[in-house]
Amino acid sequence: MTRLFLIILLVSILSSCGQLLNSEGEPYPCIEVTATAETEPVYSLDDAADDPAIWIHPTDPAKSLIIATNKKAGLEVYTLSGKRIFFTQSGRVNNVDVRYGFPMGNQMIDIVAASNRSFNTISLYQISEDTLVLKEISARTITSGLDEVYGFCLYKSANTGKFYAFVNSKNGNVEQWELFATADQKIDAALVRNFHVGLQTEGCVADDALGYFYIGEENAGIWKYFAEPDHSNDRKMIADTSLPYITADIEGLTIYQAAGQKGYLIASIQGDNLFAVFEREGKNRFIGCFRIGETNEIDEVTETDGIDVINLALNEQFPNGFFIAQDGYNFTTDGKKTTQNFKLIPWETIAGSFDKKLHIDNSFNPRLQQ
Protein backbone atom coordinates (compact mmCIF):
# COMPACT_ATOMS: atom_id res chain seq x y z
CA MET A 1 0.00 0.00 0.00
CA THR A 2 1.17 3.51 -0.70
CA ARG A 3 1.65 5.96 2.12
CA LEU A 4 -1.15 8.16 0.74
CA PHE A 5 -3.57 5.23 0.71
CA LEU A 6 -2.71 4.37 4.32
CA ILE A 7 -3.33 7.96 5.40
CA ILE A 8 -6.69 8.02 3.62
CA LEU A 9 -7.62 4.69 5.20
CA LEU A 10 -6.64 5.91 8.67
CA VAL A 11 -8.64 9.13 8.25
CA SER A 12 -11.66 7.09 7.14
CA ILE A 13 -11.42 4.73 10.12
CA LEU A 14 -11.05 7.54 12.64
CA SER A 15 -13.90 9.50 11.06
CA SER A 16 -16.21 6.52 11.33
CA CYS A 17 -15.37 6.31 15.03
CA GLY A 18 -16.59 9.86 15.59
CA GLN A 19 -13.16 11.52 15.60
CA LEU A 20 -12.96 15.09 14.31
CA LEU A 21 -9.98 15.43 11.99
CA ASN A 22 -8.28 18.41 10.41
CA SER A 23 -6.91 18.50 6.86
CA GLU A 24 -3.76 16.75 8.04
CA GLY A 25 -5.72 13.83 9.43
CA GLU A 26 -5.09 14.89 13.03
CA PRO A 27 -7.87 14.94 15.64
CA TYR A 28 -9.33 18.27 16.69
CA PRO A 29 -9.63 18.84 20.44
CA CYS A 30 -13.34 18.07 20.87
CA ILE A 31 -13.69 18.03 24.65
CA GLU A 32 -16.60 16.93 26.84
CA VAL A 33 -18.21 19.03 29.56
CA THR A 34 -21.27 18.51 31.76
CA ALA A 35 -24.18 20.69 32.80
CA THR A 36 -24.68 21.85 36.38
CA ALA A 37 -28.28 23.03 35.95
CA GLU A 38 -31.24 22.58 33.62
CA THR A 39 -34.59 24.24 33.10
CA GLU A 40 -37.91 22.66 33.86
CA PRO A 41 -39.18 20.86 30.74
CA VAL A 42 -41.34 22.85 28.34
CA TYR A 43 -45.08 22.29 28.52
CA SER A 44 -45.54 20.88 25.01
CA LEU A 45 -44.79 17.33 23.86
CA ASP A 46 -42.33 16.07 21.23
CA ASP A 47 -40.07 18.57 19.41
CA ALA A 48 -41.09 21.79 21.18
CA ALA A 49 -38.16 23.51 22.92
CA ASP A 50 -36.02 25.41 20.44
CA ASP A 51 -34.12 28.60 21.19
CA PRO A 52 -32.99 30.35 24.42
CA ALA A 53 -31.97 33.96 25.07
CA ILE A 54 -30.36 35.26 28.26
CA TRP A 55 -31.63 38.57 29.68
CA ILE A 56 -29.34 40.44 32.11
CA HIS A 57 -31.10 42.19 34.99
CA PRO A 58 -30.05 45.88 35.10
CA THR A 59 -29.28 46.12 38.82
CA ASP A 60 -29.03 42.56 40.18
CA PRO A 61 -27.38 40.01 37.84
CA ALA A 62 -28.63 37.16 40.04
CA LYS A 63 -32.17 38.05 38.92
CA SER A 64 -31.28 37.57 35.25
CA LEU A 65 -33.57 35.32 33.25
CA ILE A 66 -33.66 32.72 30.51
CA ILE A 67 -36.31 33.41 27.86
CA ALA A 68 -36.90 30.38 25.68
CA THR A 69 -39.19 29.36 22.86
CA ASN A 70 -41.74 26.60 23.11
CA LYS A 71 -42.25 26.52 19.36
CA LYS A 72 -45.67 24.92 19.70
CA ALA A 73 -47.15 27.41 22.14
CA GLY A 74 -45.21 30.52 23.19
CA LEU A 75 -42.37 31.88 25.31
CA GLU A 76 -41.25 30.32 28.59
CA VAL A 77 -39.33 32.38 31.15
CA TYR A 78 -37.00 30.75 33.70
CA THR A 79 -34.79 31.85 36.58
CA LEU A 80 -31.09 30.98 36.54
CA SER A 81 -31.93 27.90 38.60
CA GLY A 82 -34.18 26.69 35.77
CA LYS A 83 -37.51 27.34 37.50
CA ARG A 84 -40.32 28.52 35.21
CA ILE A 85 -41.82 31.79 36.45
CA PHE A 86 -43.78 33.01 33.44
CA PHE A 87 -45.35 31.73 30.22
CA THR A 88 -46.93 33.71 27.43
CA GLN A 89 -49.16 31.76 25.05
CA SER A 90 -48.33 33.56 21.84
CA GLY A 91 -48.26 30.92 19.13
CA ARG A 92 -45.50 29.00 17.41
CA VAL A 93 -42.58 31.27 18.27
CA ASN A 94 -39.46 29.71 16.83
CA ASN A 95 -36.37 31.81 17.66
CA VAL A 96 -35.96 34.57 20.24
CA ASP A 97 -33.46 37.34 20.98
CA VAL A 98 -32.91 40.22 23.44
CA ARG A 99 -31.51 43.75 23.22
CA TYR A 100 -31.10 46.60 25.72
CA GLY A 101 -31.48 50.36 25.55
CA PHE A 102 -34.25 50.68 22.99
CA PRO A 103 -35.33 54.37 22.98
CA MET A 104 -38.97 54.71 23.94
CA GLY A 105 -40.02 58.30 24.56
CA ASN A 106 -37.84 59.64 27.38
CA GLN A 107 -36.71 56.21 28.59
CA MET A 108 -34.69 53.21 27.46
CA ILE A 109 -36.34 49.80 27.58
CA ASP A 110 -35.29 46.17 27.15
CA ILE A 111 -36.91 44.34 24.27
CA VAL A 112 -37.52 40.67 23.52
CA ALA A 113 -38.43 39.68 19.97
CA ALA A 114 -39.21 36.41 18.20
CA SER A 115 -40.24 34.89 14.89
CA ASN A 116 -43.85 33.71 15.06
CA ARG A 117 -44.76 30.92 12.65
CA SER A 118 -48.44 30.89 13.63
CA PHE A 119 -49.02 34.28 12.01
CA ASN A 120 -45.86 34.71 9.88
CA THR A 121 -44.96 37.75 11.98
CA ILE A 122 -42.35 39.29 14.24
CA SER A 123 -43.49 39.28 17.89
CA LEU A 124 -42.22 42.16 20.07
CA TYR A 125 -42.22 42.42 23.87
CA GLN A 126 -40.98 44.69 26.61
CA ILE A 127 -39.53 42.98 29.68
CA SER A 128 -40.08 44.63 33.07
CA GLU A 129 -37.24 44.61 35.59
CA ASP A 130 -39.81 44.90 38.38
CA THR A 131 -42.34 42.21 37.48
CA LEU A 132 -40.05 40.06 35.27
CA VAL A 133 -42.92 39.47 32.82
CA LEU A 134 -43.23 40.11 29.11
CA LYS A 135 -45.64 42.71 27.75
CA GLU A 136 -46.58 42.69 24.06
CA ILE A 137 -45.51 46.01 22.58
CA SER A 138 -46.04 45.80 18.80
CA ALA A 139 -47.63 48.87 17.22
CA ARG A 140 -49.31 46.62 14.67
CA THR A 141 -49.11 43.13 13.23
CA ILE A 142 -45.68 43.06 11.60
CA THR A 143 -46.16 40.50 8.85
CA SER A 144 -43.19 39.09 6.98
CA GLY A 145 -43.12 38.72 3.21
CA LEU A 146 -41.39 35.35 3.55
CA ASP A 147 -43.29 32.15 2.78
CA GLU A 148 -42.96 31.23 6.47
CA VAL A 149 -40.74 32.88 9.08
CA TYR A 150 -38.27 30.56 10.79
CA GLY A 151 -34.95 31.74 12.25
CA PHE A 152 -34.57 35.12 13.96
CA CYS A 153 -32.06 37.44 15.64
CA LEU A 154 -31.68 41.11 16.61
CA TYR A 155 -28.98 43.67 15.79
CA LYS A 156 -28.17 47.06 17.30
CA SER A 157 -25.87 49.15 15.12
CA ALA A 158 -22.83 50.59 16.88
CA ASN A 159 -22.63 53.19 14.09
CA THR A 160 -26.16 54.57 14.18
CA GLY A 161 -27.76 53.18 17.35
CA LYS A 162 -30.62 51.81 15.26
CA PHE A 163 -32.24 48.47 16.05
CA TYR A 164 -32.91 45.77 13.47
CA ALA A 165 -34.54 42.36 13.28
CA PHE A 166 -33.31 39.64 10.93
CA VAL A 167 -35.85 36.94 10.03
CA ASN A 168 -35.19 34.02 7.69
CA SER A 169 -37.00 31.09 6.13
CA LYS A 170 -36.61 27.44 5.21
CA ASN A 171 -36.09 28.41 1.59
CA GLY A 172 -33.05 30.53 2.45
CA ASN A 173 -34.53 34.02 2.14
CA VAL A 174 -33.70 36.72 4.70
CA GLU A 175 -35.44 39.97 5.61
CA GLN A 176 -33.95 42.80 7.67
CA TRP A 177 -36.41 45.10 9.45
CA GLU A 178 -35.64 48.40 11.17
CA LEU A 179 -37.42 48.71 14.54
CA PHE A 180 -38.53 52.11 15.82
CA ALA A 181 -40.74 53.61 18.51
CA THR A 182 -44.12 55.18 17.79
CA ALA A 183 -45.76 58.16 19.48
CA ASP A 184 -48.01 55.86 21.52
CA GLN A 185 -45.08 53.99 23.12
CA LYS A 186 -45.14 50.97 20.83
CA ILE A 187 -42.64 49.45 18.38
CA ASP A 188 -43.18 49.43 14.64
CA ALA A 189 -40.94 48.09 11.87
CA ALA A 190 -40.02 48.81 8.26
CA LEU A 191 -38.44 46.38 5.81
CA VAL A 192 -35.03 47.76 4.77
CA ARG A 193 -33.27 44.81 3.12
CA ASN A 194 -33.76 41.30 1.81
CA PHE A 195 -31.42 38.75 0.29
CA HIS A 196 -31.11 35.06 -0.49
CA VAL A 197 -28.64 32.78 1.32
CA GLY A 198 -29.22 29.42 -0.34
CA LEU A 199 -31.11 26.41 0.96
CA GLN A 200 -32.69 26.02 4.42
CA THR A 201 -31.58 28.52 7.06
CA GLU A 202 -32.46 29.08 10.71
CA GLY A 203 -29.79 29.88 13.28
CA CYS A 204 -28.39 33.41 13.12
CA VAL A 205 -26.64 35.96 15.33
CA ALA A 206 -25.48 39.55 14.88
CA ASP A 207 -22.29 41.02 16.30
CA ASP A 208 -23.36 44.53 17.31
CA ALA A 209 -19.87 45.85 18.01
CA LEU A 210 -18.18 44.51 14.87
CA GLY A 211 -21.15 44.93 12.54
CA TYR A 212 -21.45 41.38 11.21
CA PHE A 213 -24.39 39.04 10.68
CA TYR A 214 -23.84 35.26 10.78
CA ILE A 215 -26.34 32.73 9.49
CA GLY A 216 -26.28 28.96 9.20
CA GLU A 217 -27.28 27.36 5.92
CA GLU A 218 -28.13 24.07 7.58
CA ASN A 219 -26.67 21.66 5.03
CA ALA A 220 -23.92 23.91 3.68
CA GLY A 221 -22.11 26.00 6.32
CA ILE A 222 -21.93 29.29 8.23
CA TRP A 223 -22.10 32.53 6.24
CA LYS A 224 -20.78 35.93 7.35
CA TYR A 225 -22.46 39.11 6.02
CA PHE A 226 -22.26 42.81 6.83
CA ALA A 227 -25.10 43.65 9.24
CA GLU A 228 -25.69 47.25 8.13
CA PRO A 229 -28.64 47.41 5.70
CA ASP A 230 -26.90 49.84 3.33
CA HIS A 231 -23.85 47.59 2.97
CA SER A 232 -23.34 45.19 0.10
CA ASN A 233 -24.54 41.59 0.30
CA ASP A 234 -20.99 40.35 -0.15
CA ARG A 235 -20.41 37.36 2.08
CA LYS A 236 -17.86 34.82 3.22
CA MET A 237 -18.36 31.21 4.30
CA ILE A 238 -16.33 30.77 7.48
CA ALA A 239 -16.93 27.01 7.78
CA ASP A 240 -18.67 24.49 5.56
CA THR A 241 -19.93 20.94 5.85
CA SER A 242 -17.06 19.54 3.81
CA LEU A 243 -14.97 20.05 6.95
CA PRO A 244 -14.96 17.17 9.44
CA TYR A 245 -16.09 19.23 12.43
CA ILE A 246 -19.08 20.86 10.67
CA THR A 247 -21.83 18.31 10.08
CA ALA A 248 -25.35 19.08 8.87
CA ASP A 249 -27.56 20.24 10.40
CA ILE A 250 -26.06 23.53 11.53
CA GLU A 251 -28.48 25.05 14.02
CA GLY A 252 -28.05 27.76 16.69
CA LEU A 253 -25.40 30.49 16.66
CA THR A 254 -24.27 32.73 19.52
CA ILE A 255 -21.40 35.07 20.44
CA TYR A 256 -19.37 35.08 23.66
CA GLN A 257 -18.42 38.72 24.20
CA ALA A 258 -15.35 39.96 26.05
CA ALA A 259 -13.65 43.32 26.41
CA GLY A 260 -11.64 44.64 23.49
CA GLN A 261 -14.03 43.00 21.04
CA LYS A 262 -12.54 39.61 21.88
CA GLY A 263 -14.63 36.49 22.21
CA TYR A 264 -16.02 33.57 20.26
CA LEU A 265 -18.64 32.60 17.72
CA ILE A 266 -20.24 29.30 18.77
CA ALA A 267 -22.38 27.06 16.56
CA SER A 268 -24.52 24.08 17.51
CA ILE A 269 -23.91 21.16 15.14
CA GLN A 270 -27.00 19.02 15.40
CA GLY A 271 -25.70 16.31 13.09
CA ASP A 272 -22.92 15.38 15.52
CA ASN A 273 -24.34 16.57 18.87
CA LEU A 274 -21.51 19.06 19.38
CA PHE A 275 -20.69 22.77 19.54
CA ALA A 276 -18.03 24.33 17.32
CA VAL A 277 -16.03 27.32 18.58
CA PHE A 278 -14.53 30.01 16.32
CA GLU A 279 -12.62 33.20 17.03
CA ARG A 280 -14.91 36.22 17.05
CA GLU A 281 -12.42 38.53 15.36
CA GLY A 282 -10.54 38.36 12.09
CA LYS A 283 -11.22 35.38 9.85
CA ASN A 284 -13.16 33.46 12.53
CA ARG A 285 -10.49 30.78 12.88
CA PHE A 286 -11.81 27.43 14.10
CA ILE A 287 -10.57 26.72 17.65
CA GLY A 288 -12.17 23.44 18.64
CA CYS A 289 -15.39 21.87 19.78
CA PHE A 290 -17.16 20.42 22.79
CA ARG A 291 -19.98 18.07 23.66
CA ILE A 292 -22.22 18.08 26.74
CA GLY A 293 -22.11 14.71 28.47
CA GLU A 294 -24.22 13.23 31.24
CA THR A 295 -23.89 13.23 35.03
CA ASN A 296 -25.83 11.28 37.65
CA GLU A 297 -28.29 14.16 37.87
CA ILE A 298 -28.45 15.63 34.36
CA ASP A 299 -28.54 13.79 31.04
CA GLU A 300 -26.39 14.56 28.00
CA VAL A 301 -27.37 17.01 25.28
CA THR A 302 -28.36 15.43 21.96
CA GLU A 303 -30.09 16.69 18.81
CA THR A 304 -29.03 20.16 19.93
CA ASP A 305 -30.79 23.20 18.47
CA GLY A 306 -30.77 26.77 19.84
CA ILE A 307 -27.97 28.10 22.08
CA ASP A 308 -26.89 31.26 23.91
CA VAL A 309 -23.99 32.34 26.13
CA ILE A 310 -23.27 35.08 28.67
CA ASN A 311 -19.90 36.10 30.13
CA LEU A 312 -21.04 38.21 33.09
CA ALA A 313 -20.71 37.26 36.76
CA LEU A 314 -24.29 36.40 37.75
CA ASN A 315 -24.37 34.50 41.05
CA GLU A 316 -22.45 31.89 43.05
CA GLN A 317 -23.39 29.14 40.63
CA PHE A 318 -22.35 31.13 37.58
CA PRO A 319 -19.50 33.48 38.61
CA ASN A 320 -18.26 33.59 35.01
CA GLY A 321 -21.54 33.34 33.16
CA PHE A 322 -22.79 30.24 31.38
CA PHE A 323 -23.56 28.54 28.09
CA ILE A 324 -27.08 27.22 27.48
CA ALA A 325 -28.24 24.68 24.92
CA GLN A 326 -31.54 23.12 23.91
CA ASP A 327 -31.66 19.37 24.50
CA GLY A 328 -33.60 17.40 21.90
CA TYR A 329 -33.95 14.26 24.08
CA ASN A 330 -34.48 14.97 27.76
CA PHE A 331 -34.47 12.25 30.41
CA THR A 332 -35.22 12.22 34.14
CA THR A 333 -32.73 10.85 36.67
CA ASP A 334 -34.48 7.48 36.55
CA GLY A 335 -34.08 7.29 32.78
CA LYS A 336 -37.60 8.21 31.72
CA LYS A 337 -38.00 10.38 28.64
CA THR A 338 -39.77 13.66 29.26
CA THR A 339 -40.43 16.85 27.32
CA GLN A 340 -37.47 18.85 26.02
CA ASN A 341 -35.58 21.44 28.05
CA PHE A 342 -32.38 23.53 28.19
CA LYS A 343 -29.06 22.66 29.86
CA LEU A 344 -26.72 25.19 31.55
CA ILE A 345 -22.91 24.84 31.71
CA PRO A 346 -20.65 27.27 33.62
CA TRP A 347 -18.47 29.11 31.14
CA GLU A 348 -15.26 28.37 33.08
CA THR A 349 -15.98 24.65 32.67
CA ILE A 350 -15.90 25.05 28.89
CA ALA A 351 -13.09 27.63 28.77
CA GLY A 352 -10.81 25.66 31.07
CA SER A 353 -11.25 22.37 29.23
CA PHE A 354 -9.50 23.47 26.05
CA ASP A 355 -5.76 22.86 25.75
CA LYS A 356 -5.32 26.57 25.11
CA LYS A 357 -7.80 27.98 27.59
CA LEU A 358 -10.49 30.29 26.26
CA HIS A 359 -11.04 33.85 27.46
CA ILE A 360 -12.91 34.35 30.73
CA ASP A 361 -14.08 37.95 31.16
CA ASN A 362 -16.78 38.18 33.81
CA SER A 363 -16.69 41.97 34.16
CA PHE A 364 -17.54 43.02 30.62
CA ASN A 365 -21.26 43.85 30.61
CA PRO A 366 -23.01 43.43 27.23
CA ARG A 367 -25.91 45.48 28.61
CA LEU A 368 -23.70 48.54 29.06
CA GLN A 369 -22.19 48.14 25.60
CA GLN A 370 -25.63 48.67 24.15
C-alpha positions as CSV (number, residue, x, y, z in Angstrom):
1,M,0.0,0.0,0.0
2,T,1.2,3.5,-0.7
3,R,1.6,6.0,2.1
4,L,-1.2,8.2,0.7
5,F,-3.6,5.2,0.7
6,L,-2.7,4.4,4.3
7,I,-3.3,8.0,5.4
8,I,-6.7,8.0,3.6
9,L,-7.6,4.7,5.2
10,L,-6.6,5.9,8.7
11,V,-8.6,9.1,8.3
12,S,-11.7,7.1,7.1
13,I,-11.4,4.7,10.1
14,L,-11.1,7.5,12.6
15,S,-13.9,9.5,11.1
16,S,-16.2,6.5,11.3
17,C,-15.4,6.3,15.0
18,G,-16.6,9.9,15.6
19,Q,-13.2,11.5,15.6
20,L,-13.0,15.1,14.3
21,L,-10.0,15.4,12.0
22,N,-8.3,18.4,10.4
23,S,-6.9,18.5,6.9
24,E,-3.8,16.8,8.0
25,G,-5.7,13.8,9.4
26,E,-5.1,14.9,13.0
27,P,-7.9,14.9,15.6
28,Y,-9.3,18.3,16.7
29,P,-9.6,18.8,20.4
30,C,-13.3,18.1,20.9
31,I,-13.7,18.0,24.6
32,E,-16.6,16.9,26.8
33,V,-18.2,19.0,29.6
34,T,-21.3,18.5,31.8
35,A,-24.2,20.7,32.8
36,T,-24.7,21.8,36.4
37,A,-28.3,23.0,35.9
38,E,-31.2,22.6,33.6
39,T,-34.6,24.2,33.1
40,E,-37.9,22.7,33.9
41,P,-39.2,20.9,30.7
42,V,-41.3,22.8,28.3
43,Y,-45.1,22.3,28.5
44,S,-45.5,20.9,25.0
45,L,-44.8,17.3,23.9
46,D,-42.3,16.1,21.2
47,D,-40.1,18.6,19.4
48,A,-41.1,21.8,21.2
49,A,-38.2,23.5,22.9
50,D,-36.0,25.4,20.4
51,D,-34.1,28.6,21.2
52,P,-33.0,30.4,24.4
53,A,-32.0,34.0,25.1
54,I,-30.4,35.3,28.3
55,W,-31.6,38.6,29.7
56,I,-29.3,40.4,32.1
57,H,-31.1,42.2,35.0
58,P,-30.1,45.9,35.1
59,T,-29.3,46.1,38.8
60,D,-29.0,42.6,40.2
61,P,-27.4,40.0,37.8
62,A,-28.6,37.2,40.0
63,K,-32.2,38.0,38.9
64,S,-31.3,37.6,35.3
65,L,-33.6,35.3,33.2
66,I,-33.7,32.7,30.5
67,I,-36.3,33.4,27.9
68,A,-36.9,30.4,25.7
69,T,-39.2,29.4,22.9
70,N,-41.7,26.6,23.1
71,K,-42.3,26.5,19.4
72,K,-45.7,24.9,19.7
73,A,-47.2,27.4,22.1
74,G,-45.2,30.5,23.2
75,L,-42.4,31.9,25.3
76,E,-41.3,30.3,28.6
77,V,-39.3,32.4,31.2
78,Y,-37.0,30.8,33.7
79,T,-34.8,31.9,36.6
80,L,-31.1,31.0,36.5
81,S,-31.9,27.9,38.6
82,G,-34.2,26.7,35.8
83,K,-37.5,27.3,37.5
84,R,-40.3,28.5,35.2
85,I,-41.8,31.8,36.4
86,F,-43.8,33.0,33.4
87,F,-45.3,31.7,30.2
88,T,-46.9,33.7,27.4
89,Q,-49.2,31.8,25.1
90,S,-48.3,33.6,21.8
91,G,-48.3,30.9,19.1
92,R,-45.5,29.0,17.4
93,V,-42.6,31.3,18.3
94,N,-39.5,29.7,16.8
95,N,-36.4,31.8,17.7
96,V,-36.0,34.6,20.2
97,D,-33.5,37.3,21.0
98,V,-32.9,40.2,23.4
99,R,-31.5,43.7,23.2
100,Y,-31.1,46.6,25.7
101,G,-31.5,50.4,25.6
102,F,-34.3,50.7,23.0
103,P,-35.3,54.4,23.0
104,M,-39.0,54.7,23.9
105,G,-40.0,58.3,24.6
106,N,-37.8,59.6,27.4
107,Q,-36.7,56.2,28.6
108,M,-34.7,53.2,27.5
109,I,-36.3,49.8,27.6
110,D,-35.3,46.2,27.2
111,I,-36.9,44.3,24.3
112,V,-37.5,40.7,23.5
113,A,-38.4,39.7,20.0
114,A,-39.2,36.4,18.2
115,S,-40.2,34.9,14.9
116,N,-43.9,33.7,15.1
117,R,-44.8,30.9,12.6
118,S,-48.4,30.9,13.6
119,F,-49.0,34.3,12.0
120,N,-45.9,34.7,9.9
121,T,-45.0,37.7,12.0
122,I,-42.4,39.3,14.2
123,S,-43.5,39.3,17.9
124,L,-42.2,42.2,20.1
125,Y,-42.2,42.4,23.9
126,Q,-41.0,44.7,26.6
127,I,-39.5,43.0,29.7
128,S,-40.1,44.6,33.1
129,E,-37.2,44.6,35.6
130,D,-39.8,44.9,38.4
131,T,-42.3,42.2,37.5
132,L,-40.1,40.1,35.3
133,V,-42.9,39.5,32.8
134,L,-43.2,40.1,29.1
135,K,-45.6,42.7,27.8
136,E,-46.6,42.7,24.1
137,I,-45.5,46.0,22.6
138,S,-46.0,45.8,18.8
139,A,-47.6,48.9,17.2
140,R,-49.3,46.6,14.7
141,T,-49.1,43.1,13.2
142,I,-45.7,43.1,11.6
143,T,-46.2,40.5,8.9
144,S,-43.2,39.1,7.0
145,G,-43.1,38.7,3.2
146,L,-41.4,35.3,3.6
147,D,-43.3,32.2,2.8
148,E,-43.0,31.2,6.5
149,V,-40.7,32.9,9.1
150,Y,-38.3,30.6,10.8
151,G,-35.0,31.7,12.2
152,F,-34.6,35.1,14.0
153,C,-32.1,37.4,15.6
154,L,-31.7,41.1,16.6
155,Y,-29.0,43.7,15.8
156,K,-28.2,47.1,17.3
157,S,-25.9,49.1,15.1
158,A,-22.8,50.6,16.9
159,N,-22.6,53.2,14.1
160,T,-26.2,54.6,14.2
161,G,-27.8,53.2,17.4
162,K,-30.6,51.8,15.3
163,F,-32.2,48.5,16.1
164,Y,-32.9,45.8,13.5
165,A,-34.5,42.4,13.3
166,F,-33.3,39.6,10.9
167,V,-35.8,36.9,10.0
168,N,-35.2,34.0,7.7
169,S,-37.0,31.1,6.1
170,K,-36.6,27.4,5.2
171,N,-36.1,28.4,1.6
172,G,-33.0,30.5,2.4
173,N,-34.5,34.0,2.1
174,V,-33.7,36.7,4.7
175,E,-35.4,40.0,5.6
176,Q,-33.9,42.8,7.7
177,W,-36.4,45.1,9.5
178,E,-35.6,48.4,11.2
179,L,-37.4,48.7,14.5
180,F,-38.5,52.1,15.8
181,A,-40.7,53.6,18.5
182,T,-44.1,55.2,17.8
183,A,-45.8,58.2,19.5
184,D,-48.0,55.9,21.5
185,Q,-45.1,54.0,23.1
186,K,-45.1,51.0,20.8
187,I,-42.6,49.4,18.4
188,D,-43.2,49.4,14.6
189,A,-40.9,48.1,11.9
190,A,-40.0,48.8,8.3
191,L,-38.4,46.4,5.8
192,V,-35.0,47.8,4.8
193,R,-33.3,44.8,3.1
194,N,-33.8,41.3,1.8
195,F,-31.4,38.7,0.3
196,H,-31.1,35.1,-0.5
197,V,-28.6,32.8,1.3
198,G,-29.2,29.4,-0.3
199,L,-31.1,26.4,1.0
200,Q,-32.7,26.0,4.4
201,T,-31.6,28.5,7.1
202,E,-32.5,29.1,10.7
203,G,-29.8,29.9,13.3
204,C,-28.4,33.4,13.1
205,V,-26.6,36.0,15.3
206,A,-25.5,39.6,14.9
207,D,-22.3,41.0,16.3
208,D,-23.4,44.5,17.3
209,A,-19.9,45.9,18.0
210,L,-18.2,44.5,14.9
211,G,-21.2,44.9,12.5
212,Y,-21.5,41.4,11.2
213,F,-24.4,39.0,10.7
214,Y,-23.8,35.3,10.8
215,I,-26.3,32.7,9.5
216,G,-26.3,29.0,9.2
217,E,-27.3,27.4,5.9
218,E,-28.1,24.1,7.6
219,N,-26.7,21.7,5.0
220,A,-23.9,23.9,3.7
221,G,-22.1,26.0,6.3
222,I,-21.9,29.3,8.2
223,W,-22.1,32.5,6.2
224,K,-20.8,35.9,7.4
225,Y,-22.5,39.1,6.0
226,F,-22.3,42.8,6.8
227,A,-25.1,43.7,9.2
228,E,-25.7,47.2,8.1
229,P,-28.6,47.4,5.7
230,D,-26.9,49.8,3.3
231,H,-23.8,47.6,3.0
232,S,-23.3,45.2,0.1
233,N,-24.5,41.6,0.3
234,D,-21.0,40.3,-0.2
235,R,-20.4,37.4,2.1
236,K,-17.9,34.8,3.2
237,M,-18.4,31.2,4.3
238,I,-16.3,30.8,7.5
239,A,-16.9,27.0,7.8
240,D,-18.7,24.5,5.6
241,T,-19.9,20.9,5.8
242,S,-17.1,19.5,3.8
243,L,-15.0,20.1,6.9
244,P,-15.0,17.2,9.4
245,Y,-16.1,19.2,12.4
246,I,-19.1,20.9,10.7
247,T,-21.8,18.3,10.1
248,A,-25.3,19.1,8.9
249,D,-27.6,20.2,10.4
250,I,-26.1,23.5,11.5
251,E,-28.5,25.1,14.0
252,G,-28.0,27.8,16.7
253,L,-25.4,30.5,16.7
254,T,-24.3,32.7,19.5
255,I,-21.4,35.1,20.4
256,Y,-19.4,35.1,23.7
257,Q,-18.4,38.7,24.2
258,A,-15.3,40.0,26.0
259,A,-13.6,43.3,26.4
260,G,-11.6,44.6,23.5
261,Q,-14.0,43.0,21.0
262,K,-12.5,39.6,21.9
263,G,-14.6,36.5,22.2
264,Y,-16.0,33.6,20.3
265,L,-18.6,32.6,17.7
266,I,-20.2,29.3,18.8
267,A,-22.4,27.1,16.6
268,S,-24.5,24.1,17.5
269,I,-23.9,21.2,15.1
270,Q,-27.0,19.0,15.4
271,G,-25.7,16.3,13.1
272,D,-22.9,15.4,15.5
273,N,-24.3,16.6,18.9
274,L,-21.5,19.1,19.4
275,F,-20.7,22.8,19.5
276,A,-18.0,24.3,17.3
277,V,-16.0,27.3,18.6
278,F,-14.5,30.0,16.3
279,E,-12.6,33.2,17.0
280,R,-14.9,36.2,17.0
281,E,-12.4,38.5,15.4
282,G,-10.5,38.4,12.1
283,K,-11.2,35.4,9.8
284,N,-13.2,33.5,12.5
285,R,-10.5,30.8,12.9
286,F,-11.8,27.4,14.1
287,I,-10.6,26.7,17.6
288,G,-12.2,23.4,18.6
289,C,-15.4,21.9,19.8
290,F,-17.2,20.4,22.8
291,R,-20.0,18.1,23.7
292,I,-22.2,18.1,26.7
293,G,-22.1,14.7,28.5
294,E,-24.2,13.2,31.2
295,T,-23.9,13.2,35.0
296,N,-25.8,11.3,37.6
297,E,-28.3,14.2,37.9
298,I,-28.4,15.6,34.4
299,D,-28.5,13.8,31.0
300,E,-26.4,14.6,28.0
301,V,-27.4,17.0,25.3
302,T,-28.4,15.4,22.0
303,E,-30.1,16.7,18.8
304,T,-29.0,20.2,19.9
305,D,-30.8,23.2,18.5
306,G,-30.8,26.8,19.8
307,I,-28.0,28.1,22.1
308,D,-26.9,31.3,23.9
309,V,-24.0,32.3,26.1
310,I,-23.3,35.1,28.7
311,N,-19.9,36.1,30.1
312,L,-21.0,38.2,33.1
313,A,-20.7,37.3,36.8
314,L,-24.3,36.4,37.7
315,N,-24.4,34.5,41.0
316,E,-22.4,31.9,43.1
317,Q,-23.4,29.1,40.6
318,F,-22.3,31.1,37.6
319,P,-19.5,33.5,38.6
320,N,-18.3,33.6,35.0
321,G,-21.5,33.3,33.2
322,F,-22.8,30.2,31.4
323,F,-23.6,28.5,28.1
324,I,-27.1,27.2,27.5
325,A,-28.2,24.7,24.9
326,Q,-31.5,23.1,23.9
327,D,-31.7,19.4,24.5
328,G,-33.6,17.4,21.9
329,Y,-34.0,14.3,24.1
330,N,-34.5,15.0,27.8
331,F,-34.5,12.3,30.4
332,T,-35.2,12.2,34.1
333,T,-32.7,10.9,36.7
334,D,-34.5,7.5,36.6
335,G,-34.1,7.3,32.8
336,K,-37.6,8.2,31.7
337,K,-38.0,10.4,28.6
338,T,-39.8,13.7,29.3
339,T,-40.4,16.8,27.3
340,Q,-37.5,18.9,26.0
341,N,-35.6,21.4,28.0
342,F,-32.4,23.5,28.2
343,K,-29.1,22.7,29.9
344,L,-26.7,25.2,31.5
345,I,-22.9,24.8,31.7
346,P,-20.7,27.3,33.6
347,W,-18.5,29.1,31.1
348,E,-15.3,28.4,33.1
349,T,-16.0,24.7,32.7
350,I,-15.9,25.1,28.9
351,A,-13.1,27.6,28.8
352,G,-10.8,25.7,31.1
353,S,-11.2,22.4,29.2
354,F,-9.5,23.5,26.1
355,D,-5.8,22.9,25.8
356,K,-5.3,26.6,25.1
357,K,-7.8,28.0,27.6
358,L,-10.5,30.3,26.3
359,H,-11.0,33.9,27.5
360,I,-12.9,34.4,30.7
361,D,-14.1,37.9,31.2
362,N,-16.8,38.2,33.8
363,S,-16.7,42.0,34.2
364,F,-17.5,43.0,30.6
365,N,-21.3,43.9,30.6
366,P,-23.0,43.4,27.2
367,R,-25.9,45.5,28.6
368,L,-23.7,48.5,29.1
369,Q,-22.2,48.1,25.6
370,Q,-25.6,48.7,24.2
